[in-house]
């Protein structure tokens, strides 16, 4: 059979590799090269997967993805399956202390090149800089129309176009308009968060702390990790994971007031921290210029002093307020940053539109994989793994 894979990202490359084991496959990509987003992932290191994504862990844990269906797809091509697949491509991997898995080369180009070589070996035709304008379902096949007015016929189609792609005010989902699929609104996720107040002198400063996301005043998510202060708000992996919670609510149409609260001493209660500061005052004295040396970075210390309007010298009465401030630095959320800073998209084609093999229930022969599906995970290799797993399932099923 002739198979068209539309979209040359991570899912599209995987689908092409797997489908080409039995069929003639053509992979279409609108950009000048395939795998551009994969190449940029993990700061160029490519966080492929996470050791937590075994079938056993997936069965017991619901926190990796936004829905059960995404977890089920990953269970069909789990961490161990992916490691075996990598070996067949010659990709060696290493895992860090948090279970994040990277190619041993620490270069995403190694993964991209391996997938491209496999495509070449399986005689996959890759057509780049190709704009597709319409996918037409006929009685026994599909007619795909291109931007130059040309067209081709295929027995089956695997749709792997990223949900944020736009061409001449024409989104990826417009290609599916005639099929009348249920498509949830999309929202950038795993992205920095813009806040109402910003600490401009701290732009670029990093701090490890506890972070709590508050929804209408109620704590809904807590995590510990590194936060990066930006001139528009906050960034860092912990903030990205907080953004995924907000993004998932946005695609559901849920509107709330959100605040981010930073705790610089999550291991201590406020009473314990107050005592620690009192002891420090007795040891070092109360000069604001020297009190925080060895405790906080200079820029962060200056911000704390400014916020609390400490003038000149600290005294014992200041320690309670200081402890509260160090454990409750609040930022009011304005909005999530856009696609230029985000890693994935929440929302997309509902799983209710697909069978267990990711084939459309409405359009026989049309399959889906990757970011176009309403499936998103937290940071740490979970999204790339879903793209690979969904590409595998779709490619195997055609």
DRENDO-1510 file (C-alpha; in Angstrom, 1 decimal, always signed):
<recs>
REC; n; res; u; v; w
REC; 1; UNK; +0.0; +0.0; +0.0 .
REC; 2; UNK; +0.9; +3.6; -0.5 .
REC; 3; UNK; +1.0; +5.6; +2.8 .
REC; 4; UNK; +1.3; +9.3; +3.3 .
REC; 5; UNK; +2.8; +10.6; +6.5 .
REC; 6; UNK; +2.0; +14.3; +6.9 .
REC; 7; UNK; +4.4; +16.1; +9.3 .
REC; 8; UNK; +8.1; +15.3; +9.6 .
REC; 9; UNK; +8.4; +15.8; +13.4 .
REC; 10; UNK; +9.2; +13.2; +16.0 .
REC; 11; UNK; +5.9; +11.3; +15.6 .
REC; 12; UNK; +6.0; +11.5; +11.8 .
REC; 13; UNK; +9.5; +10.1; +11.5 .
REC; 14; UNK; +8.6; +7.3; +13.8 .
REC; 15; UNK; +5.4; +6.5; +11.9 .
REC; 16; UNK; +7.3; +6.6; +8.6 .
REC; 17; UNK; +10.0; +4.2; +9.9 .
REC; 18; UNK; +7.5; +1.7; +11.3 .
REC; 19; UNK; +5.0; +1.9; +8.4 .
REC; 20; UNK; +7.8; +1.5; +5.8 .
REC; 21; UNK; +8.6; -2.0; +7.1 .
REC; 22; UNK; +5.5; -3.2; +5.1 .
REC; 23; UNK; +4.4; -0.3; +2.9 .
REC; 24; UNK; +5.6; +2.4; +0.5 .
REC; 25; UNK; +5.8; +5.6; +2.5 .
REC; 26; UNK; +6.1; +9.2; +1.6 .
REC; 27; UNK; +6.8; +11.7; +4.4 .
REC; 28; UNK; +5.7; +15.3; +3.8 .
REC; 29; UNK; +7.2; +18.2; +5.8 .
REC; 30; UNK; +6.5; +21.9; +5.2 .
REC; 31; UNK; +9.8; +23.2; +6.5 .
REC; 32; UNK; +13.2; +22.8; +4.9 .
REC; 33; UNK; +14.2; +19.8; +7.0 .
REC; 34; UNK; +12.5; +17.2; +9.1 .
REC; 35; UNK; +12.8; +16.9; +12.9 .
REC; 36; UNK; +13.4; +20.6; +13.6 .
REC; 37; UNK; +11.7; +20.5; +17.0 .
REC; 38; UNK; +13.3; +17.2; +18.0 .
REC; 39; UNK; +16.7; +18.7; +17.1 .
REC; 40; UNK; +16.1; +21.6; +19.5 .
REC; 41; UNK; +14.7; +19.5; +22.3 .
REC; 42; UNK; +16.4; +19.2; +25.7 .
REC; 43; UNK; +18.5; +22.2; +24.9 .
REC; 44; UNK; +20.0; +20.3; +22.0 .
REC; 45; UNK; +20.5; +17.1; +24.1 .
REC; 46; UNK; +17.2; +15.5; +23.3 .
REC; 47; UNK; +15.4; +14.1; +26.4 .
REC; 48; UNK; +14.1; +11.0; +24.7 .
REC; 49; UNK; +12.1; +9.4; +27.4 .
REC; 50; UNK; +12.1; +8.7; +31.2 .
REC; 51; UNK; +12.9; +5.5; +33.0 .
REC; 52; UNK; +9.6; +5.9; +34.9 .
REC; 53; UNK; +7.7; +5.0; +31.7 .
REC; 54; UNK; +7.5; +1.3; +32.2 .
REC; 55; UNK; +4.2; -0.5; +31.9 .
REC; 56; UNK; +4.3; -1.2; +35.7 .
REC; 57; UNK; +4.8; +2.5; +36.6 .
REC; 58; UNK; +2.2; +3.6; +34.0 .
REC; 59; UNK; -0.4; +1.3; +35.5 .
REC; 60; UNK; +0.2; +2.7; +39.0 .
REC; 61; UNK; +0.7; +6.4; +38.2 .
REC; 62; UNK; -1.7; +8.8; +36.7 .
REC; 63; UNK; +0.4; +11.9; +36.9 .
REC; 64; UNK; +2.6; +11.6; +33.8 .
REC; 65; UNK; -0.1; +12.6; +31.2 .
REC; 66; UNK; -3.3; +14.6; +31.0 .
REC; 67; UNK; -5.5; +11.5; +30.2 .
REC; 68; UNK; -5.7; +7.8; +30.5 .
REC; 69; UNK; -5.7; +7.3; +26.7 .
REC; 70; UNK; -2.2; +8.9; +26.4 .
REC; 71; UNK; -0.9; +6.6; +29.1 .
REC; 72; UNK; -2.4; +3.6; +27.3 .
REC; 73; UNK; -0.6; +4.4; +24.1 .
REC; 74; UNK; +2.7; +4.8; +25.9 .
REC; 75; UNK; +2.0; +1.4; +27.6 .
REC; 76; UNK; +2.0; -0.2; +24.2 .
REC; 77; UNK; +5.5; +1.1; +23.4 .
REC; 78; UNK; +7.0; +1.7; +26.9 .
REC; 79; UNK; +10.5; +2.7; +28.1 .
REC; 80; UNK; +11.9; -0.9; +27.6 .
REC; 81; UNK; +10.4; -1.1; +24.1 .
REC; 82; UNK; +12.0; +2.3; +23.2 .
REC; 83; UNK; +15.4; +1.2; +24.5 .
REC; 84; UNK; +15.2; -1.9; +22.3 .
REC; 85; UNK; +14.2; +0.2; +19.3 .
REC; 86; UNK; +17.1; +2.6; +20.0 .
REC; 87; UNK; +19.6; -0.3; +19.9 .
REC; 88; UNK; +18.3; -1.3; +16.5 .
REC; 89; UNK; +19.1; +2.2; +15.3 .
REC; 90; UNK; +22.5; +2.2; +17.0 .
REC; 91; UNK; +21.5; +4.9; +19.5 .
REC; 92; UNK; +23.2; +4.5; +22.8 .
REC; 93; UNK; +21.5; +6.2; +25.8 .
REC; 94; UNK; +22.3; +7.4; +29.3 .
REC; 95; UNK; +19.9; +8.3; +32.2 .
REC; 96; UNK; +20.4; +11.0; +34.8 .
REC; 97; UNK; +19.5; +10.8; +38.5 .
REC; 98; UNK; +15.9; +12.0; +37.7 .
REC; 99; UNK; +15.3; +9.3; +35.1 .
REC; 100; UNK; +15.6; +11.6; +32.1 .
REC; 101; UNK; +17.1; +9.6; +29.2 .
REC; 102; UNK; +19.4; +11.2; +26.6 .
REC; 103; UNK; +21.5; +9.9; +23.7 .
REC; 104; UNK; +25.0; +9.1; +25.0 .
REC; 105; UNK; +26.4; +11.7; +22.6 .
REC; 106; UNK; +24.3; +14.3; +24.4 .
REC; 107; UNK; +23.4; +15.6; +20.9 .
REC; 108; UNK; +19.9; +15.5; +19.5 .
REC; 109; UNK; +21.4; +15.3; +16.0 .
REC; 110; UNK; +22.4; +11.8; +16.8 .
REC; 111; UNK; +18.7; +10.7; +17.3 .
REC; 112; UNK; +17.5; +12.7; +14.2 .
REC; 113; UNK; +20.2; +11.3; +12.0 .
REC; 114; UNK; +19.5; +7.7; +13.1 .
REC; 115; UNK; +15.8; +8.1; +12.3 .
REC; 116; UNK; +16.6; +9.7; +8.9 .
REC; 117; UNK; +19.1; +6.9; +8.1 .
REC; 118; UNK; +16.4; +4.3; +9.0 .
REC; 119; UNK; +14.0; +6.1; +6.7 .
REC; 120; UNK; +16.5; +6.0; +3.9 .
REC; 121; UNK; +17.2; +2.3; +4.5 .
REC; 122; UNK; +13.4; +1.6; +4.3 .
REC; 123; UNK; +13.1; +3.6; +1.1 .
REC; 124; UNK; +10.9; +6.3; +2.7 .
REC; 125; UNK; +10.6; +9.2; +0.3 .
REC; 126; UNK; +11.0; +12.5; +2.2 .
REC; 127; UNK; +9.5; +15.6; +0.6 .
REC; 128; UNK; +10.4; +18.8; +2.4 .
REC; 129; UNK; +9.2; +22.4; +1.8 .
REC; 130; UNK; +5.9; +20.9; +0.8 .
REC; 131; UNK; +2.7; +22.6; +1.7 .
REC; 132; UNK; -0.4; +20.5; +1.8 .
REC; 133; UNK; -3.7; +22.3; +1.2 .
REC; 134; UNK; -6.3; +19.6; +1.4 .
REC; 135; UNK; -6.8; +16.0; +2.4 .
REC; 136; UNK; -9.8; +14.5; +0.4 .
REC; 137; UNK; -11.3; +11.1; +1.3 .
REC; 138; UNK; -12.5; +9.3; -1.8 .
REC; 139; UNK; -14.3; +5.9; -2.1 .
REC; 140; UNK; -11.2; +3.8; -1.8 .
REC; 141; UNK; -8.3; +6.2; -1.2 .
REC; 142; UNK; -7.2; +9.7; -0.3 .
REC; 143; UNK; -6.4; +12.6; -2.6 .
REC; 144; UNK; -3.8; +15.0; -1.2 .
REC; 145; UNK; -3.7; +18.5; -2.7 .
REC; 146; UNK; -0.5; +20.5; -2.6 .
REC; 147; UNK; +0.2; +24.3; -2.5 .
REC; 148; UNK; +1.3; +24.2; -6.2 .
REC; 149; UNK; -2.0; +22.8; -7.3 .
REC; 150; UNK; -0.6; +19.2; -7.8 .
REC; 151; UNK; -2.1; +16.2; -6.1 .
REC; 152; UNK; -1.2; +12.5; -5.3 .
REC; 153; UNK; -3.3; +9.5; -4.2 .
REC; 154; UNK; -2.6; +7.3; -1.2 .
REC; 155; UNK; -4.3; +4.3; +0.4 .
REC; 156; UNK; -3.9; +5.6; +3.9 .
REC; 157; UNK; -2.8; +8.7; +5.7 .
REC; 158; UNK; -1.0; +9.3; +9.0 .
REC; 159; UNK; -1.6; +12.8; +10.2 .
REC; 160; UNK; +1.3; +14.0; +12.4 .
REC; 161; UNK; +1.2; +17.8; +12.0 .
REC; 162; UNK; +2.0; +19.8; +15.1 .
REC; 163; UNK; -1.0; +21.6; +16.4 .
REC; 164; UNK; +0.6; +25.1; +16.4 .
REC; 165; UNK; +1.5; +25.1; +12.7 .
REC; 166; UNK; +0.1; +27.9; +10.7 .
REC; 167; UNK; +0.4; +28.5; +7.0 .
REC; 168; UNK; -1.1; +31.7; +5.4 .
REC; 169; UNK; -3.7; +31.9; +8.2 .
REC; 170; UNK; -4.4; +28.2; +7.6 .
REC; 171; UNK; -3.9; +26.0; +10.7 .
REC; 172; UNK; -3.0; +22.3; +10.7 .
REC; 173; UNK; -6.5; +21.4; +11.8 .
REC; 174; UNK; -8.0; +23.2; +8.8 .
REC; 175; UNK; -6.7; +20.2; +6.8 .
REC; 176; UNK; -9.2; +18.1; +8.7 .
REC; 177; UNK; -12.2; +20.5; +8.5 .
REC; 178; UNK; -14.2; +18.4; +6.0 .
REC; 179; UNK; -14.1; +15.4; +8.4 .
REC; 180; UNK; -15.9; +17.3; +11.1 .
REC; 181; UNK; -13.8; +15.9; +14.0 .
REC; 182; UNK; -14.1; +17.0; +17.6 .
REC; 183; UNK; -11.0; +19.1; +18.2 .
REC; 184; UNK; -10.4; +20.7; +21.6 .
REC; 185; UNK; -9.0; +24.2; +21.6 .
REC; 186; UNK; -5.3; +24.4; +21.9 .
REC; 187; UNK; -3.0; +26.2; +24.4 .
REC; 188; UNK; +0.7; +26.4; +24.7 .
REC; 189; UNK; +2.0; +24.3; +27.6 .
REC; 190; UNK; +5.3; +23.6; +29.3 .
REC; 191; UNK; +6.1; +27.3; +29.0 .
REC; 192; UNK; +7.3; +30.2; +31.1 .
REC; 193; UNK; +4.6; +32.2; +33.0 .
REC; 194; UNK; +4.0; +35.9; +32.8 .
REC; 195; UNK; +3.3; +37.5; +36.2 .
REC; 196; UNK; +1.8; +40.8; +37.3 .
REC; 197; UNK; +4.9; +41.9; +39.2 .
REC; 198; UNK; +8.4; +41.2; +38.0 .
REC; 199; UNK; +11.7; +41.6; +39.8 .
REC; 200; UNK; +13.7; +43.2; +37.0 .
REC; 201; UNK; +17.0; +43.2; +38.9 .
REC; 202; UNK; +16.7; +39.4; +39.2 .
REC; 203; UNK; +16.3; +38.8; +35.5 .
REC; 204; UNK; +18.4; +35.7; +34.7 .
REC; 205; UNK; +18.8; +34.7; +38.4 .
REC; 206; UNK; +18.2; +31.1; +39.4 .
REC; 207; UNK; +17.1; +29.8; +42.7 .
REC; 208; UNK; +16.1; +26.3; +44.0 .
REC; 209; UNK; +12.9; +26.5; +46.0 .
REC; 210; UNK; +9.5; +25.0; +46.7 .
REC; 211; UNK; +6.8; +26.3; +44.4 .
REC; 212; UNK; +3.0; +26.2; +45.1 .
REC; 213; UNK; +0.4; +26.9; +42.5 .
REC; 214; UNK; -2.7; +28.4; +44.0 .
REC; 215; UNK; -6.0; +28.3; +42.2 .
REC; 216; UNK; -8.6; +30.8; +43.5 .
REC; 217; UNK; -6.6; +30.9; +46.7 .
REC; 218; UNK; -6.4; +27.1; +47.1 .
REC; 219; UNK; -3.1; +25.2; +46.8 .
REC; 220; UNK; -3.5; +22.7; +43.9 .
REC; 221; UNK; +0.1; +21.8; +43.0 .
REC; 222; UNK; +3.4; +21.8; +44.8 .
REC; 223; UNK; +6.9; +21.0; +43.5 .
REC; 224; UNK; +10.5; +21.6; +44.3 .
REC; 225; UNK; +13.1; +22.6; +41.8 .
REC; 226; UNK; +14.9; +25.4; +40.0 .
REC; 227; UNK; +13.1; +28.7; +39.2 .
REC; 228; UNK; +14.5; +31.2; +36.8 .
REC; 229; UNK; +13.5; +34.9; +37.2 .
REC; 230; UNK; +12.7; +36.6; +33.9 .
REC; 231; UNK; +11.9; +40.2; +33.0 .
REC; 232; UNK; +8.3; +39.1; +32.2 .
REC; 233; UNK; +7.8; +36.6; +35.0 .
REC; 234; UNK; +9.1; +33.1; +36.0 .
REC; 235; UNK; +10.6; +30.2; +34.1 .
REC; 236; UNK; +12.3; +26.9; +34.8 .
REC; 237; UNK; +11.2; +23.2; +34.8 .
REC; 238; UNK; +9.0; +23.6; +37.9 .
REC; 239; UNK; +7.2; +26.6; +36.4 .
REC; 240; UNK; +6.7; +24.7; +33.1 .
REC; 241; UNK; +5.0; +21.9; +35.0 .
REC; 242; UNK; +2.8; +24.5; +36.7 .
REC; 243; UNK; +1.9; +25.9; +33.3 .
REC; 244; UNK; +0.7; +22.5; +32.1 .
REC; 245; UNK; -1.9; +22.5; +34.9 .
REC; 246; UNK; -3.1; +26.0; +33.8 .
REC; 247; UNK; -3.0; +25.1; +30.1 .
REC; 248; UNK; -5.2; +21.9; +30.7 .
REC; 249; UNK; -7.8; +24.0; +32.4 .
REC; 250; UNK; -7.7; +26.6; +29.6 .
REC; 251; UNK; -8.4; +24.0; +27.0 .
REC; 252; UNK; -11.3; +22.8; +29.1 .
REC; 253; UNK; -12.7; +26.3; +29.3 .
REC; 254; UNK; -12.0; +26.7; +33.0 .
REC; 255; UNK; -11.0; +30.2; +34.1 .
REC; 256; UNK; -9.4; +30.8; +37.5 .
REC; 257; UNK; -7.2; +33.3; +39.3 .
REC; 258; UNK; -3.7; +31.8; +39.8 .
REC; 259; UNK; -0.8; +32.7; +42.0 .
REC; 260; UNK; +2.7; +31.2; +42.3 .
REC; 261; UNK; +4.2; +31.1; +45.8 .
REC; 262; UNK; +7.9; +30.5; +46.2 .
REC; 263; UNK; +9.3; +29.0; +49.4 .
REC; 264; UNK; +13.0; +29.5; +49.7 .
REC; 265; UNK; +13.2; +27.2; +52.7 .
REC; 266; UNK; +10.6; +24.4; +52.2 .
REC; 267; UNK; +12.4; +22.1; +54.5 .
REC; 268; UNK; +11.7; +24.3; +57.5 .
REC; 269; UNK; +8.5; +25.5; +59.1 .
REC; 270; UNK; +8.0; +29.2; +59.6 .
REC; 271; UNK; +8.7; +28.8; +63.3 .
REC; 272; UNK; +11.9; +26.9; +62.6 .
REC; 273; UNK; +13.1; +29.4; +60.0 .
REC; 274; UNK; +12.4; +32.3; +62.4 .
REC; 275; UNK; +14.6; +30.7; +65.0 .
REC; 276; UNK; +17.3; +30.1; +62.4 .
REC; 277; UNK; +17.2; +33.8; +61.5 .
REC; 278; UNK; +17.3; +34.8; +65.2 .
REC; 279; UNK; +20.4; +32.6; +65.6 .
REC; 280; UNK; +21.9; +34.1; +62.5 .
REC; 281; UNK; +21.3; +37.6; +63.8 .
REC; 282; UNK; +23.1; +36.8; +67.0 .
REC; 283; UNK; +26.0; +35.3; +65.0 .
REC; 284; UNK; +26.4; +37.9; +62.3 .
REC; 285; UNK; +24.7; +41.0; +63.5 .
REC; 286; UNK; +21.9; +42.9; +61.7 .
REC; 287; UNK; +23.7; +44.9; +59.0 .
REC; 288; UNK; +21.6; +44.3; +55.9 .
REC; 289; UNK; +24.6; +44.4; +53.6 .
REC; 290; UNK; +26.2; +41.4; +55.3 .
REC; 291; UNK; +23.3; +39.5; +57.0 .
REC; 292; UNK; +22.4; +37.5; +53.8 .
REC; 293; UNK; +26.0; +36.7; +52.8 .
REC; 294; UNK; +26.3; +32.9; +52.4 .
REC; 295; UNK; +22.5; +32.5; +52.6 .
REC; 296; UNK; +21.1; +34.1; +49.4 .
REC; 297; UNK; +22.7; +35.4; +46.2 .
REC; 298; UNK; +23.4; +39.1; +46.4 .
REC; 299; UNK; +20.7; +40.0; +43.9 .
REC; 300; UNK; +18.1; +38.0; +45.7 .
REC; 301; UNK; +19.1; +39.4; +49.0 .
REC; 302; UNK; +18.8; +43.0; +47.7 .
REC; 303; UNK; +15.3; +42.2; +46.4 .
REC; 304; UNK; +14.2; +40.8; +49.8 .
REC; 305; UNK; +15.6; +43.9; +51.5 .
REC; 306; UNK; +13.7; +46.2; +49.1 .
REC; 307; UNK; +10.4; +44.3; +49.3 .
REC; 308; UNK; +10.5; +44.3; +53.1 .
REC; 309; UNK; +11.7; +47.9; +53.2 .
REC; 310; UNK; +14.5; +47.0; +55.6 .
REC; 311; UNK; +16.6; +50.1; +56.3 .
REC; 312; UNK; +20.2; +49.8; +57.5 .
REC; 313; UNK; +20.0; +47.3; +60.3 .
REC; 314; UNK; +17.8; +44.3; +61.2 .
REC; 315; UNK; +16.6; +43.5; +64.7 .
REC; 316; UNK; +15.0; +40.5; +66.4 .
REC; 317; UNK; +11.5; +41.8; +65.7 .
REC; 318; UNK; +12.2; +41.7; +61.9 .
REC; 319; UNK; +12.9; +38.0; +61.9 .
REC; 320; UNK; +9.2; +36.8; +61.9 .
REC; 321; UNK; +8.3; +39.0; +58.9 .
REC; 322; UNK; +11.5; +38.0; +57.2 .
REC; 323; UNK; +10.8; +34.3; +57.7 .
REC; 324; UNK; +7.3; +34.7; +56.3 .
REC; 325; UNK; +8.6; +36.5; +53.3 .
REC; 326; UNK; +11.3; +33.9; +52.5 .
REC; 327; UNK; +8.6; +31.2; +52.6 .
REC; 328; UNK; +5.8; +33.1; +50.8 .
REC; 329; UNK; +7.0; +35.1; +47.8 .
REC; 330; UNK; +3.9; +35.4; +45.7 .
REC; 331; UNK; +3.4; +36.3; +42.1 .
REC; 332; UNK; +0.0; +36.8; +40.4 .
REC; 333; UNK; -0.2; +35.0; +37.1 .
REC; 334; UNK; -1.1; +37.1; +34.1 .
REC; 335; UNK; -0.9; +34.5; +31.3 .
REC; 336; UNK; +1.2; +31.7; +29.8 .
REC; 337; UNK; +3.8; +32.6; +27.3 .
REC; 338; UNK; +3.2; +31.7; +23.7 .
REC; 339; UNK; +4.4; +29.2; +21.2 .
REC; 340; UNK; +7.8; +31.0; +20.8 .
REC; 341; UNK; +8.7; +29.9; +24.3 .
REC; 342; UNK; +6.5; +26.8; +24.9 .
REC; 343; UNK; +7.5; +23.2; +24.4 .
REC; 344; UNK; +4.2; +21.5; +23.6 .
REC; 345; UNK; +0.6; +22.2; +23.0 .
REC; 346; UNK; -2.3; +21.1; +25.2 .
REC; 347; UNK; -5.5; +20.3; +23.4 .
REC; 348; UNK; -6.1; +18.9; +19.9 .
REC; 349; UNK; -8.0; +16.0; +18.4 .
REC; 350; UNK; -10.0; +14.2; +21.1 .
REC; 351; UNK; -9.2; +10.5; +21.7 .
REC; 352; UNK; -13.0; +9.9; +21.4 .
REC; 353; UNK; -12.5; +10.4; +17.6 .
REC; 354; UNK; -10.0; +7.5; +17.4 .
REC; 355; UNK; -10.0; +3.7; +18.0 .
REC; 356; UNK; -7.4; +2.0; +20.0 .
REC; 357; UNK; -5.0; +2.1; +17.0 .
REC; 358; UNK; -5.3; +5.8; +16.6 .
REC; 359; UNK; -7.4; +5.4; +13.4 .
REC; 360; UNK; -10.3; +7.9; +12.9 .
REC; 361; UNK; -13.7; +6.5; +13.8 .
REC; 362; UNK; -15.2; +8.7; +11.1 .
REC; 363; UNK; -12.7; +8.4; +8.3 .
REC; 364; UNK; -11.4; +4.9; +7.6 .
REC; 365; UNK; -7.7; +4.9; +6.7 .
REC; 366; UNK; -6.9; +8.2; +8.5 .
REC; 367; UNK; -4.6; +7.8; +11.5 .
REC; 368; UNK; -3.2; +10.4; +14.0 .
REC; 369; UNK; +0.1; +10.6; +16.0 .
REC; 370; UNK; +2.0; +13.1; +18.0 .
REC; 371; UNK; +1.2; +16.7; +19.1 .
REC; 372; UNK; -2.0; +17.0; +17.0 .
REC; 373; UNK; -3.7; +14.7; +19.6 .
REC; 374; UNK; -5.1; +16.0; +22.8 .
REC; 375; UNK; -2.3; +14.5; +24.9 .
REC; 376; UNK; +0.4; +16.3; +26.9 .
REC; 377; UNK; +2.8; +15.3; +29.6 .
REC; 378; UNK; +5.0; +16.9; +32.2 .
REC; 379; UNK; +8.7; +17.8; +31.7 .
REC; 380; UNK; +11.2; +15.0; +31.6 .
REC; 381; UNK; +11.0; +13.1; +28.3 .
REC; 382; UNK; +7.3; +12.3; +28.6 .
REC; 383; UNK; +6.2; +14.3; +25.5 .
REC; 384; UNK; +8.8; +13.0; +23.1 .
REC; 385; UNK; +8.1; +9.5; +24.3 .
REC; 386; UNK; +4.4; +10.0; +23.6 .
REC; 387; UNK; +5.2; +11.2; +20.1 .
REC; 388; UNK; +7.4; +8.2; +19.5 .
REC; 389; UNK; +4.8; +5.8; +21.0 .
REC; 390; UNK; +1.9; +7.2; +19.0 .
REC; 391; UNK; +4.0; +7.2; +15.8 .
REC; 392; UNK; +4.8; +3.5; +16.5 .
REC; 393; UNK; +1.2; +2.5; +17.1 .
REC; 394; UNK; -0.1; +4.4; +14.1 .
REC; 395; UNK; +2.7; +3.1; +11.8 .
REC; 396; UNK; +2.2; -0.4; +13.0 .
REC; 397; UNK; -1.6; -0.2; +12.4 .
REC; 398; UNK; -1.8; +1.0; +8.8 .
</recs>
